[in-house]
Amino acid sequence: MKILTALTYYRPHTSGLTIYAERLAEAFARRGHQVTVLTSRFDPSTPTDEMRNGVRIVRAPVALRISKGVLMPTLGFLAWKYVAENDVVQLHLPQFDAPGFTARARLLGKLAILTYHCDLQLPAGLFNRIVNHVVDFQNNTAALLANHIVTYTQDYADHSPFLSHYKHKLTPILPPVQLPTPQKGAIEALGTAHQTDTKRPVIGMATRFASEKGVEILLKALPKVLGKYPNAQVLFAGQHLNVMGEQAYFDRLIPVIRQFEQSGHWKFLGNQNPAQMAAYYPNLDVLVVSSLNSTEAFGLVQIEAMINNVPCVASALPGVRRPVEMTGMGQVTPIGDANALANAILEILAQPQKYRRDPAEIARIYDPDAIAAEYEKLFKNISPR
């Protein structure tokens, strides 16, 4: 089968959406499908056309950036070309350009499947409100034209204003999660570099530095944790500098973070590749996902942590709470409640064995090939007309 995956950002951009798309595309390729990814050339240093891990990546040139989006003048031409060449068009939403792809797919008799990752909620401001409305309109147009929609969990679907309109053509499929085996000595090397091997509690946060991620909730919770464990530290893995649209948020929080950095209680690791993340998780005692709104639909990092036997504290957002609820590996706390977050961290640190489960079983459920097989069932059972 020939599968076209279209999305605004792909690797080397790092987010939950791009990681999901990459894992799924490469799983399709391993299973014998011909996979093309059509995306933006947001980074001019990346090639316009390349093969990576069995997946062809075609990047359209970017003429202009608007908020967190991009304008690609040649995308329409490329969309016609690659939709015509493939059997299935798989789109990752939110995506401004999605209606054009679904319309072309329907006109050409191709199967159009949407993967809906999250609701879009840009920071406050008149311009961002306009962008939100435009993207909502585009997403709804794409959904009306699509043959079927996939989302991560029924919990998220039940609480999403967008997905509630499309229950008749909606299937929950868990996200693909996989990490490579750490290189020999990598876990120990990271521990030595950051003194995680001295029995100090280590709290992980693995995400982009963005306002919806609730970094300030962990900052507010940290003093209470330090009151019990004075040598505890946070290891923040992910992009924290020059995150698109988040400079004001970073500028607001960085004075407090600098104080924790100076006292050795906070370290930024920067963007980590999959091999580095595989060495990162085993050095943690607990992972925090303190997200604040429905732009977070699951939190893939929770499963990555759990398959390394690391419990999690997740906010009680629809979808985000499900990994902990399904596995029992951690606690769910009220959204934005720093005191509850601190208490949950302290309880997990005090009784870690209470939150241990079988990592191999969790890994099996989220294996990318198993998730790709679920998509294949949809492709076979849904008519493109």
C-alpha positions in Angstrom: 0.0 0.0 0.0 1.2 3.5 -0.7 0.7 5.9 2.2 1.1 9.7 2.1 1.6 11.3 5.5 1.1 15.1 5.5 1.8 17.4 8.5 3.2 20.9 9.0 6.3 19.8 11.0 8.4 16.7 10.9 11.8 15.8 12.2 14.1 17.5 13.1 11.3 19.5 14.8 10.6 17.7 18.1 7.2 17.5 19.7 4.8 14.7 20.7 3.1 15.1 17.3 6.2 14.8 15.2 7.5 11.9 17.3 4.2 10.1 16.8 4.2 10.7 13.1 7.8 9.5 12.7 7.2 6.3 14.7 4.1 5.5 12.8 5.5 6.3 9.3 8.6 4.1 10.0 6.4 1.3 11.3 4.4 1.4 8.1 7.6 1.2 6.1 8.9 -1.8 8.1 5.6 -3.5 7.4 6.2 -3.3 3.7 4.3 -0.1 2.8 5.6 2.7 0.6 5.5 5.8 2.8 6.0 9.4 1.8 6.0 12.3 4.3 5.1 15.7 2.9 6.0 18.5 5.3 7.5 22.0 5.6 11.1 22.8 5.1 11.0 25.0 8.2 14.7 24.5 8.7 16.6 25.6 5.5 19.5 23.3 6.4 17.3 20.2 5.8 17.2 18.5 2.4 14.1 19.0 0.2 13.9 15.3 -0.5 15.5 12.5 1.5 15.1 8.8 2.6 15.3 8.1 6.3 14.6 4.7 7.9 12.6 3.6 4.8 10.5 6.7 4.7 10.7 9.3 1.9 10.5 12.9 3.3 9.6 15.7 0.9 9.8 19.2 2.3 8.0 22.2 0.8 9.8 25.6 1.0 8.5 28.1 3.6 7.8 31.6 2.5 6.4 33.1 5.7 5.8 32.2 9.3 2.5 33.1 11.1 2.4 32.4 14.8 3.3 28.7 15.1 2.4 28.0 11.5 4.0 28.4 8.1 3.0 29.4 4.6 4.3 27.1 1.7 3.4 28.5 -1.7 4.2 25.3 -3.6 2.3 23.0 -1.2 -0.8 22.9 -3.4 1.1 21.6 -6.4 2.9 19.1 -4.3 -0.4 18.0 -2.7 -1.9 17.2 -6.1 1.2 15.2 -7.1 1.6 13.1 -4.0 -2.1 12.5 -3.3 -2.5 11.2 -6.8 0.5 8.8 -6.4 -0.7 7.3 -3.1 -3.6 5.1 -1.9 -4.1 6.6 1.6 -3.7 10.1 2.8 -3.0 10.3 6.5 -3.1 13.7 8.0 -2.0 14.9 11.4 -4.2 17.6 12.9 -4.2 20.4 14.0 -3.1 21.4 10.5 -4.1 24.5 8.5 -3.6 22.8 5.1 -5.6 19.7 5.9 -8.8 20.6 4.0 -6.8 20.9 0.7 -5.5 17.4 1.2 -8.8 15.8 2.1 -10.6 17.5 -0.8 -8.0 16.2 -3.2 -8.2 12.8 -1.7 -12.0 12.6 -2.1 -11.8 14.0 -5.7 -9.2 11.4 -6.6 -10.9 8.5 -4.9 -8.2 8.1 -2.2 -8.8 7.2 1.4 -8.4 10.2 3.8 -7.7 9.4 7.5 -7.1 12.1 10.1 -5.1 11.6 13.2 -6.3 14.2 15.7 -3.7 14.9 18.2 -5.1 17.8 20.3 -7.2 20.9 20.4 -5.4 24.1 19.5 -5.2 26.8 22.2 -2.7 29.5 21.4 -1.7 32.1 24.1 -4.1 35.0 24.8 -4.2 37.9 22.3 -6.4 39.1 19.4 -4.1 37.8 16.7 -3.9 34.3 18.3 -7.7 34.3 18.7 -8.1 34.9 15.0 -5.5 32.1 14.3 -7.4 29.7 16.6 -10.7 30.4 14.7 -9.1 29.9 11.3 -7.4 26.7 12.3 -10.7 25.4 13.9 -12.5 26.1 10.6 -9.8 24.3 8.6 -9.9 21.3 11.0 -13.6 21.1 10.8 -13.6 21.3 7.0 -11.0 18.5 6.9 -13.0 16.4 9.3 -16.2 16.8 7.2 -14.4 15.6 4.1 -12.3 12.8 5.7 -13.4 9.2 5.6 -12.4 8.6 9.2 -10.7 10.1 12.3 -8.3 8.6 14.8 -7.6 10.0 18.3 -5.6 8.6 21.2 -8.3 7.8 23.7 -12.0 7.7 24.1 -11.5 9.8 27.3 -10.1 12.7 25.2 -12.7 12.2 22.5 -15.5 12.5 25.0 -14.2 15.8 26.3 -13.0 17.5 23.0 -15.4 20.1 21.6 -14.1 19.3 18.2 -14.3 15.5 18.3 -17.7 15.5 19.8 -19.1 16.4 16.4 -17.6 13.4 14.7 -18.4 10.4 16.9 -19.9 8.6 13.9 -16.5 8.3 12.2 -14.1 8.2 15.1 -11.8 5.3 16.4 -9.5 5.6 19.4 -6.1 4.0 18.8 -3.3 4.3 21.4 -0.2 6.1 20.3 3.0 4.4 19.2 5.8 4.5 21.8 9.3 3.0 21.4 12.8 3.8 22.6 16.1 2.2 21.4 18.2 0.2 23.7 20.6 2.6 25.5 24.2 2.5 24.4 26.5 0.7 26.7 27.5 2.9 29.6 25.1 5.7 28.5 22.8 5.5 31.6 25.7 5.5 34.0 27.4 8.4 32.1 24.4 10.6 32.3 24.0 9.7 36.0 27.7 10.7 36.7 27.4 13.9 34.7 24.3 15.0 36.7 25.0 13.3 40.0 21.9 11.1 39.8 24.0 8.3 41.1 24.3 9.8 44.6 20.9 8.6 45.7 19.4 12.1 45.3 15.8 12.1 44.1 15.6 13.0 40.5 12.4 14.5 39.0 12.0 14.5 35.3 10.2 16.8 32.9 10.4 15.9 29.2 8.8 18.4 27.0 9.1 21.7 25.0 9.2 24.8 27.2 5.7 25.9 26.4 2.9 27.6 28.3 0.5 24.7 28.0 3.0 22.3 29.6 2.6 23.9 33.1 6.3 24.4 33.9 5.4 26.9 36.5 3.3 24.3 38.4 6.4 22.2 39.0 8.4 25.4 39.9 5.8 26.2 42.6 5.8 22.6 43.8 9.5 22.3 44.1 10.1 24.2 47.4 7.8 21.7 49.2 9.7 18.8 47.7 13.0 20.3 48.7 11.7 20.7 52.2 11.7 16.9 52.5 14.5 16.1 50.1 17.0 19.1 50.1 19.2 17.5 47.5 16.4 16.7 44.9 16.9 18.0 41.4 14.8 18.4 38.2 16.3 17.3 34.9 14.4 19.1 32.1 14.8 17.3 28.8 13.6 19.1 25.7 13.9 22.4 23.8 13.8 25.3 26.2 15.5 28.0 24.1 13.9 29.7 21.1 10.7 27.7 21.3 8.3 29.1 18.6 5.8 31.5 20.1 6.9 30.9 23.7 9.6 33.5 24.3 7.4 35.6 26.7 6.6 32.6 28.7 10.2 31.6 29.0 11.2 35.2 30.0 8.6 35.2 32.7 9.8 31.9 34.3 13.5 32.0 33.8 14.4 34.2 36.8 12.9 31.6 39.2 14.6 28.8 37.3 18.0 30.5 37.4 17.7 30.4 41.2 17.1 26.7 41.2 19.9 26.2 38.7 22.4 28.1 40.9 21.5 25.9 43.9 21.9 22.7 41.8 18.2 21.8 41.9 17.4 22.3 38.1 19.3 21.4 35.0 18.3 21.9 31.4 19.5 19.0 29.1 18.3 20.5 25.9 16.8 18.5 23.0 17.6 14.8 23.3 17.6 12.2 20.5 15.9 8.9 21.1 19.1 7.2 22.2 19.7 10.0 24.7 16.2 9.7 26.0 16.7 6.0 26.5 19.5 6.8 28.9 17.6 9.7 30.5 14.6 7.8 31.9 16.4 5.2 33.9 18.0 8.1 35.9 14.7 9.4 37.1 12.7 8.6 40.2 9.5 10.2 38.9 8.3 12.0 35.7 6.0 15.0 35.9 3.4 15.9 33.2 1.8 19.0 34.6 0.0 20.2 31.5 -2.7 22.8 31.7 -5.1 22.5 28.8 -6.4 20.3 26.0 -3.5 21.0 23.7 -2.0 18.0 25.6 -4.0 14.9 24.7 -1.9 12.1 26.2 1.7 12.8 27.1 3.7 10.1 25.2 6.6 10.7 27.6 4.6 9.0 30.3 4.7 5.7 28.4 8.4 6.2 27.7 9.0 6.6 31.4 6.8 3.6 32.3 8.6 1.2 30.0 11.7 2.2 32.0 9.8 1.5 35.3 9.6 5.2 36.2 6.2 6.3 37.7 4.5 9.5 36.7 2.5 12.3 38.1 0.0 13.6 35.5 -2.6 16.4 35.6 -6.2 15.3 35.5 -6.7 16.4 31.9 -8.8 14.1 29.6 -6.4 11.8 27.8 -3.4 12.9 29.8 -4.7 11.0 32.9 -5.2 7.8 31.1 -1.7 6.3 31.2 -1.6 6.5 35.0 -5.2 5.3 35.3 -4.6 2.3 32.9 -1.3 1.2 34.5 -1.5 2.4 38.1 2.1 3.7 37.7 1.7 7.0 39.5 -0.8 9.6 40.5 -3.2 12.0 38.9 -3.5 15.5 40.4 -5.9 18.4 39.8 -5.0 20.6 36.9 -2.7 23.5 38.0 -2.5 22.4 41.6 1.1 22.8 42.7 0.5 21.6 46.3 -1.2 18.4 45.0 1.7 17.9 42.6 4.3 18.3 45.4 2.3 15.8 47.6 2.1 13.3 44.8 5.9 13.5 44.1 6.6 13.0 47.8 4.4 10.0 48.0 6.0 8.3 45.0 9.5 9.1 46.3 8.5 7.6 49.7 6.9 4.4 48.3 8.4 3.7 44.8 7.6 0.0 44.8 3.9 0.8 45.1 4.0 2.2 41.6 6.1 -0.4 39.8 4.5 -2.6 37.0 5.7 -4.9 34.2 7.5 -2.6 31.7 7.5 -5.3 29.0 3.8 -5.6 29.0 3.4 -1.8 28.7 5.9 -1.8 25.8 4.0 -4.5 24.0 0.7 -2.6 24.1 2.3 0.6 22.6 4.7 -1.1 20.1 4.6 1.0 16.9 4.1 -2.1 14.8 1.0 -3.1 16.8 -0.3 0.5 16.4 0.4 0.4 12.7 -1.6 -2.9 12.5 -4.6 -1.1 14.0 -4.4 1.6 11.3 -4.1 -1.1 8.6 -7.4 -2.5 9.8 -9.0 0.9 9.3 -7.5 1.2 5.9 -9.0 -2.1 4.9 -12.4 -1.6 6.4 -13.2 1.9 5.3 -14.2 2.8 1.8 -12.7 5.8 0.2 -16.1 6.8 -1.2 
